[in-house]
Amino acid sequence: MPKQPAITDYLEAYAETLLRHHLLVSDGKEENPKLEEVEDQLGRQWENLDKAQQEQMRGLSSDLNWIRRGYAQAPKAKAREQVAPDELREFYQLNEVQDFARMLPALRVCAAAVPPVFVAYVRGICYGRLGLQTISNLFLRAAIELGSKQSMLSRIAFDVLVFSSPSDAFEQSNRIIPSPEKFAPISVAQAITFVIGFLGGEPSMFSRDDLAGKLRAASKRLDEAETRQEGRVRFLMTTGAQLASFGQVDEAIGFLEQALQTEPKNAEILSWLGEAIYQKDRERAVSLLKQSIAAGTRLVRPYVLLANYYLAIKDFNQAKSYSGHVVEMGHDNLSVAIGLEVLAICMSEQGAADSIVLDLLKRANSLAPGIRRIANNLASFETFIQSKSSPATWVTDEPIVQYETRERWVSGKHELIPS
């Protein structure tokens, strides 16, 4: 990859001010006193840029104007039929070598011959790689807005936005959910899943039934957009996992079984399906969860379920092994708390010092005071320590607890310009 031009403080400051100017004008605030202040600031900052930087910022201004025009080309820009094959070829060659700085002006030359969603996506990637992340986020959001019929690009743009700016992804999600019919089905599933994961539970502004209905409606449009296999599987998996969390288990299983038929070794699908059927077909569920782990799942939930499963049947060696992975991998308090509790019980049964077991149980209870099993086991063990009159007794029934973690959001792979 060619060396990219350095982003100086002066250049970054000018770009941020230019973005403020764009947003004010876009909101129709030409008479706003703040606009005059911003324009004065732009004039002062312009003098700090060298000629190459000034040319770069002229290009950025042109790109922002494209958004303000409703993604239409400038009146003096080349029409589609005027774009020469060599100009398109140069753009794609620059992509192959990932020369982001030169890609931007090359794209302006041939933009009329490129789908608008593609233009927005490439600009988002380029500005991000050049270090202008807030500018990048704006174009990524534009790609999502434009991607109602280009589900692959809108899906990848959302993934990149989640990684680069969760706050922008949250704002964009709250644009998608009220008007899901305007967006690609996968964008609807991504938005609902992300909002719930971001807030750590059910958003108060939406009901579960409403969100489930939006997912069902989006599934009926799945064939309308250009949906490649990866996008279709992602939609089926995400929707199935989310419906399961809403209690729509049978419906969720249907989506997940479809996904598994397409990708039978997908670690995340195996995990979500194993969880969904856990109360219906325990033997198959345990098998699926183990397959998920063997396939390299990024989720902690299979480990949580298996730790509880083996604790309930008093296989303390297996339960201890899985619970250790939960504590190591978990990123939410509830998962880690259950892991610590199961670990404490197993270690106690295998002769660990009471002080170690007590510390583990206290930590588990502090992380998840709402899980009654943990609280009861802590109280029981404290009584045992004080009296030593009888062996410690444990509640090992699997806790019935519905909880959300960020794990329901597992982003896919993304690349600059998908083939």
Secondary structure by P-SEA (a helix, b strand, c coil): ccccccccaaaaaaaaaaaaaaaaaaacccccaaaaaaaaaaaaaaaaccaaaaaaaaaaaaaaaaaaacccccccccccccccaaaaaaaaaaaaacaaaaaaaaaaaccccccaaaaaaaaaaaaaaacaaaaaaaaaaaaaaaccccaaaaaaaaaaaaaccaaaaaaaaaacccccccccaaaaaaaaaaaaaaaccccccccaaaaaaaaaaaaaacccccccaaaaaaaaaaaaaaaaaacaaaaaaaaaaaaaaaccccaaaaaaaaaaaccccaaaaaaaaaaaaaaccccaaaaaaaaaaaaaacaaaaaaaaaaaaaaccccaaaaaaaaaaaaaaaaaacccaaaaaaaaaaaaaaccccaaaaaaaaaaaaaaacccccccccccccbbbbbccccccccccccccc
